[in-house]
Each structure stands twice: as structure tokens, then as C-alpha cells.
């Protein structure tokens, strides 16, 4: 996936996709001015989606989100691409009625940015779960540090299992490496301390979130193979 810090400069992503010679897939970041020829060229490199990022910019307007997704859906519909969405759970829930029939897969980053301690009957969580149940959206289990603190591991596990119970065919997992961080009050281009996440912790989280071997295969292999076109 294209890191946010590179904006719409996808050259590093393309170089990375070229190394394994078709064995991996990517998600690009593009502006609305990109032409269809460039999208076709990116497809040939292995790109299979466009990332829409409101969260890094601190935006949470559901109307703006719905407009962006609708515009992009019209561009990528029919070519096997999806839209990866990084936005607050509030924006996702409020936009749900307008995005459920876009005709392209949606992938909600980082637990759909649902705070770890969210109650199961919370109306925003229910709106997102409805999209997952209907097959209109995937949720990516990744970056628990973006939705909770060190004491929220059990709550994150409960949230992961809630999404799995809603529709195990609409779950994905990602490491979120290199675990980018922004210190409180730091500007986007200021250096922040490295977030040290040991690889062993990722394995422990997978085992806790997806305790059944068949479920792990679904989330780690079958679902991404279908979505990314392997």
C-alpha cells in the first residue's frame, strides 16, 4: 500500500511491485486529475485499488467522504479494483447509506477506526457492521494502536471477533508496518519517535483475534486472494 507520506508519488510502490514479478499487489494514492490511461498503466504494475484518506488530514466530513467514494467508484468500477478508506468510524457510519450500493468493494482501514472500547450496541458500529454483513465492505484488522492504548488488548480482541461474527468473508489483516507514528502536537512533516512493535506481538494478536485455523486461512489467504485478484 502507498504510504501516506508520499502523497500521489507512487514510484516507490511501483518499484516494490516490480521486484516479485507479479506475485504481489498494491494500492495507490491518486488525485482526481489522474487520467484513465495512468490507471490502466498502474493496473499493469499490480495495483488493484485506490486509497481515500481523510483521517491523516484530520477530516471527518461524511458528505465529503461519500462524494469522494462515489467519484472514484465511477472511475474504477468494472476493472477489478477496490477503494481503501481511511476515515473515522463516525464518517464511515454517517456515509453508509450513500456508499452501500457503489458497486465496488470498500475496505475500511484499521478496524474501521472504531475506538476499542466502543459498546457492541453503539449506533455507529452497528452501521458499519451492517455494511460488513451485507458484503458491501471489508474491515482490515490492523494497527490496534490507532484505536486504543496498551490496556485495551482485550477490547480490541472483542472488536475483532465482533467483525468476524458479522461476516468472516469480509475481513482482512495487515501488519501496518513500518508502524508510522505522529507524536501529539507534531506537524505532519516533523519527525516523531519510532513506534516499536515486535513481530511476535503481531503473531499473538492474530492468534487472539482469529482463534480458529479455518478462520485464519479465510482472513489471511482466501479473502485477500479474492479481493486482490491472485
C-alpha positions as CSV (number, residue, x, y, z in Angstrom):
1,X,0.0,0.0,0.0
2,X,1.2,3.5,-0.8
3,X,2.4,5.2,2.4
4,X,0.5,8.5,3.1
5,X,3.8,10.5,3.4
6,X,4.5,10.0,-0.3
7,X,1.2,11.5,-1.4
8,X,0.4,10.7,-5.1
9,X,4.0,9.9,-5.9
10,X,3.7,6.1,-6.4
11,X,7.2,5.5,-7.7
12,X,8.4,3.6,-4.7
13,X,5.2,1.4,-4.7
14,X,5.7,0.6,-8.4
15,X,9.4,-0.3,-7.8
16,X,8.3,-2.6,-4.9
17,X,5.7,-4.3,-7.1
18,X,8.2,-4.9,-9.9
19,X,10.6,-6.9,-7.7
20,X,8.4,-10.0,-7.1
21,X,7.3,-10.0,-10.8
22,X,3.5,-10.2,-10.3
23,X,3.5,-12.0,-7.0
24,X,2.2,-9.1,-5.0
25,X,-0.5,-6.4,-5.3
26,X,-0.6,-2.7,-4.4
27,X,-3.0,0.1,-3.5
28,X,-2.1,3.5,-4.9
29,X,-2.9,7.1,-3.9
30,X,-4.1,9.3,-6.7
31,X,-5.8,12.7,-7.2
32,X,-8.9,13.3,-9.2
33,X,-6.9,14.7,-12.1
34,X,-5.4,11.3,-12.9
35,X,-6.4,10.1,-16.4
36,X,-7.7,6.6,-17.2
37,X,-4.5,5.8,-19.1
38,X,-2.5,6.2,-16.0
39,X,-4.9,4.0,-14.0
40,X,-4.5,1.3,-16.7
41,X,-0.7,1.6,-16.5
42,X,-0.9,1.2,-12.7
43,X,-3.1,-1.9,-13.2
44,X,-0.4,-3.5,-15.3
45,X,2.1,-3.0,-12.5
46,X,-0.1,-4.8,-10.0
47,X,-2.2,-2.0,-8.4
48,X,-5.7,-3.1,-7.6
49,X,-7.1,-0.2,-5.6
50,X,-7.1,3.4,-4.7
51,X,-6.8,4.7,-1.1
52,X,-9.0,7.5,0.1
53,X,-7.5,9.1,3.2
54,X,-9.4,11.6,5.3
55,X,-8.0,10.6,8.6
56,X,-4.4,11.7,8.1
57,X,-5.7,15.2,7.1
58,X,-7.8,15.4,10.2
59,X,-11.0,15.5,8.1
60,X,-14.2,13.6,9.1
61,X,-16.9,15.1,6.9
62,X,-19.2,12.2,5.8
63,X,-20.6,14.3,2.9
64,X,-17.1,14.8,1.5
65,X,-16.3,11.1,2.0
66,X,-19.4,10.0,0.2
67,X,-18.6,12.3,-2.7
68,X,-15.1,11.1,-3.0
69,X,-16.1,7.5,-2.9
70,X,-18.8,8.0,-5.5
71,X,-16.5,9.8,-7.8
72,X,-13.8,7.1,-7.5
73,X,-16.3,4.3,-7.9
74,X,-17.2,5.6,-11.2
75,X,-13.6,5.6,-12.3
76,X,-12.7,2.1,-11.1
77,X,-15.9,0.2,-11.4
78,X,-15.6,-2.9,-13.6
79,X,-11.9,-3.2,-13.6
80,X,-11.5,-5.3,-10.5
81,X,-10.3,-2.5,-8.2
82,X,-11.5,-1.6,-4.7
83,X,-11.5,1.6,-2.7
84,X,-9.5,1.5,0.5
85,X,-10.8,4.0,3.0
86,X,-9.0,5.6,6.0
87,X,-11.6,7.6,7.8
88,X,-13.2,8.0,11.2
89,X,-15.9,5.5,12.2
90,X,-18.2,8.5,12.6
91,X,-17.7,9.5,9.0
92,X,-18.0,5.9,7.7
93,X,-21.2,5.3,9.7
94,X,-22.8,8.5,8.5
95,X,-21.9,7.9,4.9
96,X,-23.1,4.3,5.0
97,X,-26.5,4.8,3.4
98,X,-24.8,6.5,0.4
99,X,-21.9,4.1,-0.2
100,X,-23.5,0.7,0.3
101,X,-24.5,0.5,-3.4
102,X,-21.5,1.9,-5.1
103,X,-20.8,-1.3,-7.0
104,X,-17.1,-1.6,-5.9
105,X,-15.6,-3.3,-2.9
106,X,-14.8,-1.0,0.0
107,X,-12.0,-1.7,2.5
108,X,-12.1,0.1,5.9
109,X,-8.7,0.6,7.4
110,X,-7.7,-0.2,10.9
111,X,-10.8,-1.7,12.4
112,X,-12.8,1.0,10.6
113,X,-11.2,3.3,13.1
114,X,-13.7,2.1,15.8
115,X,-12.4,3.0,19.3
116,X,-11.5,-0.2,21.1
117,X,-13.9,0.5,24.0
118,X,-16.9,1.0,21.7
119,X,-20.0,-0.7,23.1
120,X,-21.4,-3.5,20.9
121,X,-24.7,-1.7,20.6
122,X,-23.2,1.6,19.5
123,X,-25.1,3.0,16.6
124,X,-22.0,3.9,14.6
125,X,-20.6,0.4,15.0
126,X,-23.9,-1.1,14.1
127,X,-24.0,0.9,10.8
128,X,-20.5,-0.3,9.9
129,X,-21.4,-3.9,10.9
130,X,-24.4,-3.8,8.6
131,X,-22.2,-2.9,5.6
132,X,-19.9,-5.8,6.5
133,X,-22.9,-8.3,6.9
134,X,-24.2,-7.2,3.5
135,X,-20.9,-7.8,1.9
136,X,-20.6,-4.1,0.9
137,X,-17.4,-3.5,2.9
138,X,-14.4,-5.3,4.2
139,X,-12.7,-4.4,7.5
140,X,-9.0,-4.6,7.8
141,X,-7.7,-5.8,11.2
142,X,-4.6,-3.8,11.6
143,X,-2.9,-1.2,13.8
144,X,-4.7,-1.7,17.1
145,X,-2.5,1.2,18.5
146,X,-4.6,3.5,16.3
147,X,-7.9,2.7,18.1
148,X,-6.7,2.0,21.7
149,X,-3.9,2.1,24.2
150,X,-1.7,-0.6,25.9
151,X,-4.6,-1.6,28.3
152,X,-7.1,-2.2,25.5
153,X,-5.9,-5.5,24.2
154,X,-9.0,-7.4,25.4
155,X,-11.3,-4.8,24.0
156,X,-9.5,-4.9,20.6
157,X,-9.8,-8.7,20.6
158,X,-13.6,-8.5,21.3
159,X,-14.0,-5.9,18.5
160,X,-12.1,-8.2,16.0
161,X,-14.3,-11.1,16.9
162,X,-17.4,-8.9,16.5
163,X,-16.4,-8.1,13.0
164,X,-15.6,-11.8,12.3
165,X,-19.0,-12.8,13.6
166,X,-20.7,-10.3,11.3
167,X,-19.1,-11.7,8.1
168,X,-15.8,-13.7,8.1
169,X,-15.6,-13.3,4.3
170,X,-15.2,-9.6,4.7
171,X,-12.2,-9.5,7.0
172,X,-8.6,-8.8,6.1
173,X,-5.4,-8.5,8.1
174,X,-2.4,-6.2,7.8
175,X,0.8,-5.6,9.8
176,X,0.7,-1.8,9.3
177,X,4.5,-2.0,9.1
178,X,6.5,0.2,9.5
179,X,4.1,1.4,12.2
180,X,4.3,5.1,11.5
181,X,3.6,7.4,14.4
182,X,2.9,11.1,14.9
183,X,3.6,12.4,18.3
184,X,0.9,14.5,19.9
185,X,1.1,18.1,18.6
186,X,3.6,17.3,15.9
187,X,3.1,18.7,12.4
188,X,2.8,16.2,9.5
189,X,6.4,16.7,8.4
190,X,8.0,16.7,11.9
191,X,10.0,13.6,12.9
192,X,8.2,11.5,15.6
193,X,9.6,8.7,17.7
194,X,9.6,5.3,16.1
195,X,6.8,3.0,17.2
196,X,8.4,-0.3,18.2
197,X,6.1,-3.2,17.5
198,X,7.8,-6.6,17.9
199,X,6.9,-9.1,15.2
200,X,6.0,-11.6,17.9
201,X,3.2,-9.3,19.1
202,X,1.6,-9.4,15.6
203,X,1.5,-13.2,15.8
204,X,0.0,-13.1,19.3
205,X,-2.7,-10.7,18.0
206,X,-3.6,-12.9,15.0
207,X,-4.0,-15.8,17.4
208,X,-6.2,-13.8,19.7
209,X,-8.3,-12.1,17.1
210,X,-8.7,-15.2,14.8
211,X,-8.6,-18.2,17.2
212,X,-9.8,-20.8,14.7
213,X,-7.5,-22.2,12.0
214,X,-10.2,-22.1,9.3
215,X,-11.0,-18.5,10.1
216,X,-7.3,-17.6,9.9
217,X,-7.0,-19.2,6.5
218,X,-10.0,-17.2,5.3
219,X,-8.8,-13.9,6.6
220,X,-5.1,-14.3,5.8
221,X,-5.3,-16.1,2.4
222,X,-8.7,-16.7,0.9
223,X,-10.2,-13.2,1.3
224,X,-7.2,-11.2,0.1
225,X,-6.8,-13.7,-2.9
226,X,-10.3,-12.9,-3.9
227,X,-10.1,-9.2,-3.4
228,X,-6.7,-8.6,-5.0
229,X,-7.1,-11.0,-7.8
230,X,-4.4,-13.5,-7.2
